[in-house]
Amino acid sequence: MLKVGYYNGLRLHISEYDPKVHEGRVLCEDGHLLIAKRGEVRMHHFSHRSGEGSNCHGSEGKTNWTLFWQ
């Protein structure tokens, strides 16, 4: 899971994410837009938009678990 993104060229940990300031402005290392996932059930993390970042440096891509459930 991606815990760190980049905002204005500076590292931003998911715990520091503020939707009023950062929404739509956080990028991965390769410059793809990230979405903050901050629910109450799963661990907080960033993710790529659907269809983006599959070959991204920081992305693990689809795991066997993901493929199984799809």
Stockholm file with secondary structure:
# STOCKHOLM 1.0

chainA/1-70         MLKVGYYNGLRLHISEYDPKVHEGRVLCEDGHLLIAKRGEVRMHHFSHRSGEGSNCHGSEGKTNWTLFWQ
#=GR chainA/1-70 SS CBCEEEETTEEEEGGGCCHHHHTTCCBCTTSCBEEEECCSSSCCEEEECTTSCTTCTTCCCCCHHHHHHC
#=GC SS_cons        CBCEEEETTEEEEGGGCCHHHHTTCCBCTTSCBEEEECCSSSCCEEEECTTSCTTCTTCCCCCHHHHHHC
//
